[in-house]
Amino acid sequence: MKKKHRTLTRLMLIMTGLVVVSLLVTSFFVREYIKKREDEIIRQKIYATAKVVAGDKSIKDDIKYHRQTLGIQKFANRVKDETGTDFVVIMDDTFTRYSHPKDEFIGGKFSNLEDASSTFTTGDHYSRQSGHLGEGLRFFTAIKDEDGENIGVVCVGYTKETVNNQIWHSQVKIIFALIIGIAIALTLAIVYNRQLKRILLNYEPEEIAYNYIEKNLISDHVSEGIIGIDINRKIIVKNSSANQILDKAGYSKVKKGEKIPDEMYEIFFKSIIEDNIKSRDELVILNHIEVLVNRNAIYQNNKLYGAVVTLRDQSEMKKLITELSGTEKYNDSLREQSHHFMNKLHVLHGLIEMKSYDEVEKFITYLKDDYHEKIGHISENIKVPAIAGFLLAKVREAKQKNISLLIDADSTILNKEHLDELFNELLIILGVLIDNSMESIGNKEGGKIVVYLYLNTEENILLCKVYDNGSGISKDILENVFERGYSTKGENRGYGLNAVETIVKKYNGLIDVESEVGKTTFTIELPIEEE
């Protein structure tokens, strides 16, 4: 058993991982942005708060006249609570504190005099330093009197812990959104994975690939041609055997996915798709190639999806069957003649024992004439075993029907290897014409059939003539005798002469029929292509 791969599961995990990585990267950049944004908001808040405090008239008066009143501390605490800052420190020009979050530090000097004094020298500024409340971010601005003189300093800020808490609260939303995003990604991946499995009939991609390869391997190694189309006439299946048959018949190549040509659609698919007429082992002639065709419709969910046909080339099989049949008939004839010969030897032996020498001479003369009339010139002049055996068998068959089947003494056919296909198709022609002649003669007294065969190797032509003294063919029927399915003898008839005409056309030959009451002659000329 093949190991079952879990590609879809791996694909789901990869997709989820990509989404998570994307969310994490996005969250990192968003976090950095929020961090910078929060820092900017904090800076703006402490800046605005410090300016408001420094601009308060009562604060200016108290600082100018160095009045350390309880009102300054209350004012600073109120501003701190309302703005959410951690400390508001108000100092005079000696950097003595007038307010502080911790009362015990009021009246003392500011912890970092250098940082505070730089307000008078360099102006307003931000600073990250440690104080009594710990490390933090603070903003310094000068308190000025009516003349613009520096009389004090205001320091407003946040501790590091507060800043981090504010940033963390902002980032909690990102983390929450990240968790939701990951959960949604997992859910969608699972749903998509299940839906994809349903679409793929619960197969893994590797299994589909293996099945596809196996299907193509099996399809291409099937001797029958397979062609399938959908309802839009596009080819969905076409194996190598179908390509070989169509190439042999002279049809242009059509690739999978392309629309099938109208001519091929008319031949193979029109009856099954438009008329819903199925067929089994129907003989179809494709440019002189005999093909057995099976047609079937394709349904999906009780709806017509398309059709499929199978093709089987009959020429090779017929060639083999004909060769075997001809050889077998030839052997049967030899066995029968051997049996007759032994009987005649017994007759001769008896006549000799009775010393009837005159009768022996007459019997030998009879045997000689009979041999040359029925067998001798066939085996001597027809050098193709299959044809010779076939003719001997037909002579025997005709004799059983009281019909005389003669092979013209001038008939000559030499065996040539490159003409095997022509000889096999000549057997088809002879079979049809001789059978039709015997049927035309029926029970008529004195029925006679004459067959003439001649292979002219100088002019590269094969002549075949079959004469009979049967009932003949009327003129109104004569012009239709080669039409497929046309017959005056009942249903499922009228295919033989059509097959003969197809073979003649294949070799660009000629066929002629002369008939009147009591006499019919078929004459066929088949050009031979040089090897």
Secondary structure, DSSP 8 states (H G I E B T S, - for coil): ------HHHHHHHHHHHHHHHHHHHHHHHHHHHHHHHHHHHHHHHHHHHHHHHHT-HHHHHHHHTT---HHHHHHHHHHHHHHT-SEEEEEETT-BBS--SSGGGTTSB-S-HHHHHHHHHH-SEEEEEEETTEEEEEEEEEEE-TT--EEEEEEEEEEHHHHHHHHHHHHHHHHHHHHHHHHHHHHHHHHHHHHHHHHTTT--HHHHHHHHHHHHHHHHT-SSEEEEEETTSBEEEE-HHHHHHHHHTT-----TTSB--HHHIIIIIHHHHHS---EEEEEEEETTEEEEEEEEEEEETTEEEEEEEEEEEHHHHHHHHHHHHHHHHHHHHHHHHHHHHHHHHHHHHHHHHTT-HHHHHHHHHHHHHHHIIIIIHHHHHB--HHHHHHHHHHHHHHHHTT-EEEE-TT-BB---GGGHHHHHHHHHHHHHHHHHHHHHHTT-TT-EEEEEEEEETTTTEEEEEEEE-SS---HHHHTTTTSTT--SS-TT---HHHHHHHHHHHTT-EEEEEEETTEEEEEEEEE----
